[in-house]
Each structure stands twice: as structure tokens, then as C-alpha cells.
Amino acid sequence: MGCYFCQRNIKEVDWKNGRLLSKFLSASGKIKPRKKTGTCALHQRQFKKAVKRAREMAILSFTKK
């Protein structure tokens, strides 16, 4: 399968792209693990930071109801 970000030559995960970030979140709003998403370690760390920043800036919600 391979890393989603590596396949598309995305160097850094952008925290402003809420639609892309929500693709890797579970139904309850939690960050999916690497084994389920298939991302590499580098991009998983970048993704984690991007989600946290997007939540602080109210682009993503902390929980989904």
C-alpha cells in the first residue's frame, strides 16, 4: 500500500487542509494509528502535529458527536 503522503510527493502535512486531515481521523475524532492508515513514521509525526494545530485553530473539532 505505502504511505499516502509519500505516494503524492507531499513533503509536509499542511494543518490548514481540514478535509485531508479528517480522512485520517476515526469516527469519534481520534487519530488513526500507522498500521491502519499506512503512513510512514515521518508523515505520521507531521500529521499528528498538523491535527493538533488544526484543532487549536478550530479547523477540526476535538470530538465528533
MOPAC internal coordinates of N, CA, C and O (Angstrom, degrees):
PM7 1SCF
backbone

  N    0.0000 0     0.00 0     0.00 0    0    0    0
  C    1.4396 1     0.00 0     0.00 0    1    0    0
  C    1.5267 1   110.28 1     0.00 0    2    1    0
  O    1.2310 1   118.97 1   118.71 1    3    2    1
  N    1.2938 1   119.57 1   -61.29 1    3    2    1
  C    1.4513 1   122.00 1   177.18 1    5    3    2
  C    1.5194 1   113.07 1    90.41 1    6    5    3
  O    1.2310 1   121.70 1   -12.52 1    7    6    5
  N    1.2828 1   114.35 1   167.48 1    7    6    5
  C    1.4595 1   121.54 1  -178.05 1    9    7    6
  C    1.5311 1   110.19 1   -74.22 1   10    9    7
  O    1.2310 1   120.46 1   -48.10 1   11   10    9
  N    1.3074 1   116.72 1   131.90 1   11   10    9
  C    1.4668 1   122.84 1   179.39 1   13   11   10
  C    1.5269 1   110.70 1   -59.02 1   14   13   11
  O    1.2310 1   120.61 1   136.27 1   15   14   13
  N    1.3194 1   116.44 1   -43.73 1   15   14   13
  C    1.4600 1   121.43 1  -176.25 1   17   15   14
  C    1.5235 1   111.73 1   -73.79 1   18   17   15
  O    1.2310 1   119.83 1   142.52 1   19   18   17
  N    1.3251 1   117.94 1   -37.48 1   19   18   17
  C    1.4691 1   121.44 1   178.12 1   21   19   18
  C    1.5283 1   110.91 1   -66.23 1   22   21   19
  O    1.2310 1   120.14 1   140.23 1   23   22   21
  N    1.3168 1   117.34 1   -39.77 1   23   22   21
  C    1.4542 1   120.97 1  -179.43 1   25   23   22
  C    1.5212 1   111.92 1   -64.19 1   26   25   23
  O    1.2310 1   120.23 1   148.77 1   27   26   25
  N    1.3128 1   117.17 1   -31.23 1   27   26   25
  C    1.4658 1   121.60 1  -178.19 1   29   27   26
  C    1.5267 1   112.72 1  -100.34 1   30   29   27
  O    1.2310 1   120.39 1  -167.59 1   31   30   29
  N    1.3299 1   116.86 1    12.41 1   31   30   29
  C    1.4722 1   123.55 1   178.88 1   33   31   30
  C    1.5262 1   112.50 1    53.20 1   34   33   31
  O    1.2310 1   120.62 1  -138.83 1   35   34   33
  N    1.3384 1   116.42 1    41.17 1   35   34   33
  C    1.4595 1   121.53 1   175.98 1   37   35   34
  C    1.5233 1   106.85 1   -90.09 1   38   37   35
  O    1.2310 1   120.74 1   -65.98 1   39   38   37
  N    1.3241 1   116.19 1   114.02 1   39   38   37
  C    1.4704 1   120.98 1  -176.23 1   41   39   38
  C    1.5214 1   111.76 1   -76.18 1   42   41   39
  O    1.2310 1   120.39 1   137.56 1   43   42   41
  N    1.3354 1   116.86 1   -42.44 1   43   42   41
  C    1.4579 1   121.13 1   179.71 1   45   43   42
  C    1.5205 1   109.24 1  -133.03 1   46   45   43
  O    1.2310 1   120.72 1   -38.23 1   47   46   45
  N    1.3261 1   116.23 1   141.77 1   47   46   45
  C    1.4549 1   121.91 1   179.60 1   49   47   46
  C    1.5272 1   107.81 1   -80.84 1   50   49   47
  O    1.2310 1   120.65 1   -54.25 1   51   50   49
  N    1.3244 1   116.37 1   125.75 1   51   50   49
  C    1.4649 1   121.47 1  -176.70 1   53   51   50
  C    1.5192 1   110.05 1   -89.05 1   54   53   51
  O    1.2310 1   120.33 1   -53.23 1   55   54   53
  N    1.3237 1   116.97 1   126.77 1   55   54   53
  C    1.4586 1   121.28 1  -177.89 1   57   55   54
  C    1.5223 1   112.20 1   -75.18 1   58   57   55
  O    1.2310 1   119.70 1   166.61 1   59   58   57
  N    1.3307 1   118.17 1   -13.39 1   59   58   57
  C    1.4656 1   121.67 1  -178.87 1   61   59   58
  C    1.5330 1   112.43 1   -84.09 1   62   61   59
  O    1.2310 1   119.92 1   169.32 1   63   62   61
  N    1.3158 1   117.77 1   -10.68 1   63   62   61
  C    1.4599 1   121.96 1  -178.52 1   65   63   62
  C    1.5313 1   108.97 1   -93.11 1   66   65   63
  O    1.2310 1   120.65 1   -97.21 1   67   66   65
  N    1.3199 1   116.36 1    82.79 1   67   66   65
  C    1.4611 1   122.03 1  -176.32 1   69   67   66
  C    1.5097 1   113.96 1   -65.12 1   70   69   67
  O    1.2310 1   120.37 1   145.99 1   71   70   69
  N    1.3155 1   116.89 1   -34.01 1   71   70   69
  C    1.4680 1   120.32 1  -178.95 1   73   71   70
  C    1.5339 1   111.03 1   -65.44 1   74   73   71
  O    1.2310 1   120.59 1   138.84 1   75   74   73
  N    1.3171 1   116.48 1   -41.16 1   75   74   73
  C    1.4629 1   120.63 1   178.24 1   77   75   74
  C    1.5279 1   110.89 1   -68.63 1   78   77   75
  O    1.2310 1   120.51 1   137.61 1   79   78   77
  N    1.3220 1   116.63 1   -42.39 1   79   78   77
  C    1.4641 1   120.54 1  -178.73 1   81   79   78
  C    1.5233 1   111.23 1   -64.50 1   82   81   79
  O    1.2310 1   120.17 1   139.86 1   83   82   81
  N    1.3232 1   117.27 1   -40.14 1   83   82   81
  C    1.4584 1   119.76 1  -177.74 1   85   83   82
  C    1.5241 1   112.26 1   -67.78 1   86   85   83
  O    1.2310 1   120.47 1   162.15 1   87   86   85
  N    1.3213 1   116.71 1   -17.85 1   87   86   85
  C    1.4613 1   121.81 1   177.31 1   89   87   86
  C    1.5374 1   111.77 1   -64.61 1   90   89   87
  O    1.2310 1   120.96 1   152.15 1   91   90   89
  N    1.3404 1   115.77 1   -27.85 1   91   90   89
  C    1.4579 1   121.01 1  -176.97 1   93   91   90
  C    1.5258 1   112.54 1  -104.30 1   94   93   91
  O    1.2310 1   120.15 1  -164.12 1   95   94   93
  N    1.3350 1   117.32 1    15.88 1   95   94   93
  C    1.4557 1   121.77 1   176.97 1   97   95   94
  C    1.5219 1   109.17 1  -107.07 1   98   97   95
  O    1.2310 1   120.72 1   -29.90 1   99   98   97
  N    1.3351 1   116.22 1   150.10 1   99   98   97
  C    1.4583 1   120.42 1   178.00 1  101   99   98
  C    1.5230 1   109.86 1   -76.59 1  102  101   99
  O    1.2310 1   120.30 1    -3.12 1  103  102  101
  N    1.3151 1   117.03 1   176.88 1  103  102  101
  C    1.4641 1   121.76 1  -179.34 1  105  103  102
  C    1.5209 1   111.76 1   -63.57 1  106  105  103
  O    1.2310 1   120.57 1   151.96 1  107  106  105
  N    1.3228 1   116.52 1   -28.04 1  107  106  105
  C    1.4711 1   119.99 1   179.68 1  109  107  106
  C    1.5260 1   112.34 1   -89.46 1  110  109  107
  O    1.2310 1   119.55 1   179.45 1  111  110  109
  N    1.3292 1   118.46 1    -0.55 1  111  110  109
  C    1.4572 1   122.15 1   177.01 1  113  111  110
  C    1.5126 1   114.27 1    95.61 1  114  113  111
  O    1.2310 1   119.85 1  -173.51 1  115  114  113
  N    1.3287 1   117.89 1     6.49 1  115  114  113
  C    1.4600 1   120.83 1   179.22 1  117  115  114
  C    1.5245 1   110.35 1   -84.75 1  118  117  115
  O    1.2310 1   121.02 1   -26.14 1  119  118  117
  N    1.3242 1   115.66 1   153.86 1  119  118  117
  C    1.4616 1   121.30 1   178.10 1  121  119  118
  C    1.5240 1   108.74 1   -75.52 1  122  121  119
  O    1.2310 1   120.76 1   -52.93 1  123  122  121
  N    1.3227 1   116.15 1   127.07 1  123  122  121
  C    1.4677 1   120.39 1   179.31 1  125  123  122
  C    1.5268 1   109.71 1   -72.39 1  126  125  123
  O    1.2310 1   120.05 1   -33.25 1  127  126  125
  N    1.3446 1   117.51 1   146.75 1  127  126  125
  C    1.4661 1   120.39 1  -179.65 1  129  127  126
  C    1.5276 1   112.04 1   -73.89 1  130  129  127
  O    1.2310 1   121.42 1   -15.62 1  131  130  129
  N    1.3258 1   114.89 1   164.38 1  131  130  129
  C    1.4682 1   121.78 1  -178.91 1  133  131  130
  C    1.5169 1   112.59 1   -58.34 1  134  133  131
  O    1.2310 1   120.16 1   142.32 1  135  134  133
  N    1.3187 1   117.31 1   -37.68 1  135  134  133
  C    1.4626 1   120.12 1  -177.46 1  137  135  134
  C    1.5234 1   111.88 1   -62.30 1  138  137  135
  O    1.2310 1   120.33 1   145.16 1  139  138  137
  N    1.3235 1   116.97 1   -34.84 1  139  138  137
  C    1.4609 1   120.22 1  -179.35 1  141  139  138
  C    1.5184 1   112.57 1   -81.89 1  142  141  139
  O    1.2310 1   120.26 1   142.17 1  143  142  141
  N    1.3313 1   117.11 1   -37.83 1  143  142  141
  C    1.4636 1   119.45 1  -176.88 1  145  143  142
  C    1.5206 1   112.47 1   -86.51 1  146  145  143
  O    1.2310 1   119.97 1   152.24 1  147  146  145
  N    1.3295 1   117.67 1   -27.76 1  147  146  145
  C    1.4546 1   120.78 1   179.63 1  149  147  146
  C    1.5188 1   114.03 1    83.06 1  150  149  147
  O    1.2310 1   120.08 1  -166.21 1  151  150  149
  N    1.3226 1   117.46 1    13.79 1  151  150  149
  C    1.4644 1   119.71 1   179.99 1  153  151  150
  C    1.5294 1   110.40 1   -80.03 1  154  153  151
  O    1.2310 1   121.16 1   -24.90 1  155  154  153
  N    1.3304 1   115.39 1   155.10 1  155  154  153
  C    1.4605 1   120.12 1   177.44 1  157  155  154
  C    1.5275 1   108.61 1   -78.47 1  158  157  155
  O    1.2310 1   120.32 1   -11.47 1  159  158  157
  N    1.3188 1   116.99 1   168.53 1  159  158  157
  C    1.4635 1   122.16 1  -175.73 1  161  159  158
  C    1.5283 1   111.54 1   -62.69 1  162  161  159
  O    1.2310 1   120.36 1   138.87 1  163  162  161
  N    1.3132 1   116.93 1   -41.13 1  163  162  161
  C    1.4639 1   121.13 1  -179.55 1  165  163  162
  C    1.5231 1   111.36 1   -60.96 1  166  165  163
  O    1.2310 1   120.69 1   130.15 1  167  166  165
  N    1.3202 1   116.30 1   -49.85 1  167  166  165
  C    1.4526 1   119.88 1  -177.81 1  169  167  166
  C    1.5304 1   111.88 1   -72.94 1  170  169  167
  O    1.2310 1   119.44 1   151.79 1  171  170  169
  N    1.3122 1   118.68 1   -28.21 1  171  170  169
  C    1.4595 1   120.47 1   176.38 1  173  171  170
  C    1.5324 1   110.13 1   -65.63 1  174  173  171
  O    1.2310 1   120.39 1   139.55 1  175  174  173
  N    1.3269 1   116.87 1   -40.45 1  175  174  173
  C    1.4686 1   120.35 1   177.23 1  177  175  174
  C    1.5278 1   110.55 1   -65.56 1  178  177  175
  O    1.2310 1   120.37 1   136.72 1  179  178  177
  N    1.3309 1   116.89 1   -43.28 1  179  178  177
  C    1.4583 1   120.67 1   178.02 1  181  179  178
  C    1.5233 1   110.88 1   -63.66 1  182  181  179
  O    1.2310 1   120.89 1   140.35 1  183  182  181
  N    1.3166 1   115.90 1   -39.65 1  183  182  181
  C    1.4589 1   121.27 1   179.94 1  185  183  182
  C    1.5223 1   110.77 1   -64.33 1  186  185  183
  O    1.2310 1   120.82 1   138.30 1  187  186  185
  N    1.3277 1   116.05 1   -41.70 1  187  186  185
  C    1.4689 1   120.95 1   179.26 1  189  187  186
  C    1.5235 1   110.50 1   -59.80 1  190  189  187
  O    1.2310 1   120.67 1   133.63 1  191  190  189
  N    1.3226 1   116.32 1   -46.37 1  191  190  189
  C    1.4661 1   120.36 1   178.71 1  193  191  190
  C    1.5221 1   111.24 1   -64.20 1  194  193  191
  O    1.2310 1   120.43 1   139.14 1  195  194  193
  N    1.3313 1   116.78 1   -40.86 1  195  194  193
  C    1.4625 1   121.05 1  -178.81 1  197  195  194
  C    1.5192 1   111.26 1   -64.21 1  198  197  195
  O    1.2310 1   120.00 1   139.91 1  199  198  197
  N    1.3190 1   117.61 1   -40.09 1  199  198  197
  C    1.4634 1   121.03 1   179.22 1  201  199  198
  C    1.5211 1   110.33 1   -65.77 1  202  201  199
  O    1.2310 1   120.41 1   137.39 1  203  202  201
  N    1.3177 1   116.83 1   -42.61 1  203  202  201
  C    1.4595 1   120.31 1   179.80 1  205  203  202
  C    1.5223 1   111.43 1   -64.21 1  206  205  203
  O    1.2310 1   120.30 1   140.53 1  207  206  205
  N    1.3239 1   117.03 1   -39.47 1  207  206  205
  C    1.4620 1   120.49 1   177.35 1  209  207  206
  C    1.5277 1   111.05 1   -67.91 1  210  209  207
  O    1.2310 1   120.46 1   138.72 1  211  210  209
  N    1.3264 1   116.73 1   -41.28 1  211  210  209
  C    1.4618 1   120.57 1   179.73 1  213  211  210
  C    1.5228 1   110.93 1   -65.09 1  214  213  211
  O    1.2310 1   119.88 1   145.29 1  215  214  213
  N    1.3117 1   117.83 1   -34.71 1  215  214  213
  C    1.4632 1   120.51 1   176.63 1  217  215  214
  C    1.5182 1   110.77 1   -67.30 1  218  217  215
  O    1.2310 1   120.15 1   139.29 1  219  218  217
  N    1.3158 1   117.32 1   -40.71 1  219  218  217
  C    1.4608 1   120.96 1   178.87 1  221  219  218
  C    1.5285 1   111.42 1   -64.82 1  222  221  219
  O    1.2310 1   120.36 1   145.69 1  223  222  221
  N    1.3188 1   116.91 1   -34.31 1  223  222  221
  C    1.4615 1   121.30 1  -178.63 1  225  223  222
  C    1.5333 1   111.92 1   -90.29 1  226  225  223
  O    1.2310 1   119.95 1  -172.46 1  227  226  225
  N    1.3226 1   117.70 1     7.54 1  227  226  225
  C    1.4698 1   125.20 1   176.30 1  229  227  226
  C    1.5276 1   113.19 1    65.44 1  230  229  227
  O    1.2310 1   120.29 1  -153.25 1  231  230  229
  N    1.3224 1   117.05 1    26.75 1  231  230  229
  C    1.4630 1   120.16 1   172.97 1  233  231  230
  C    1.5249 1   109.20 1   -82.09 1  234  233  231
  O    1.2310 1   120.84 1   142.16 1  235  234  233
  N    1.3316 1   115.99 1   -37.84 1  235  234  233
  C    1.4645 1   122.64 1   174.27 1  237  235  234
  C    1.5184 1   108.39 1  -116.88 1  238  237  235
  O    1.2310 1   121.16 1   -30.41 1  239  238  237
  N    1.3327 1   115.38 1   149.59 1  239  238  237
  C    1.4614 1   118.73 1   176.73 1  241  239  238
  C    1.5274 1   109.21 1   -86.61 1  242  241  239
  O    1.2310 1   121.19 1   -23.25 1  243  242  241
  N    1.3149 1   115.32 1   156.75 1  243  242  241
  C    1.4591 1   119.99 1   179.17 1  245  243  242
  C    1.5295 1   110.63 1   -71.47 1  246  245  243
  O    1.2310 1   120.33 1   143.07 1  247  246  245
  N    1.3118 1   116.98 1   -36.93 1  247  246  245
  C    1.4763 1   121.76 1   177.54 1  249  247  246
  C    1.5126 1   109.18 1  -135.00 1  250  249  247
  O    1.2310 1   121.07 1   -21.62 1  251  250  249
  N    1.3057 1   115.57 1   158.38 1  251  250  249
  C    1.4698 1   120.32 1   175.77 1  253  251  250
  C    1.5116 1   107.48 1  -115.79 1  254  253  251
  O    1.2310 1   121.06 1   -46.22 1  255  254  253
  N    1.2997 1   115.57 1   133.78 1  255  254  253
  C    1.4705 1   119.80 1  -178.28 1  257  255  254
  C    1.5014 1   110.71 1  -110.64 1  258  257  255
  O    1.2310 1   120.10 1   180.00 1  259  258  257

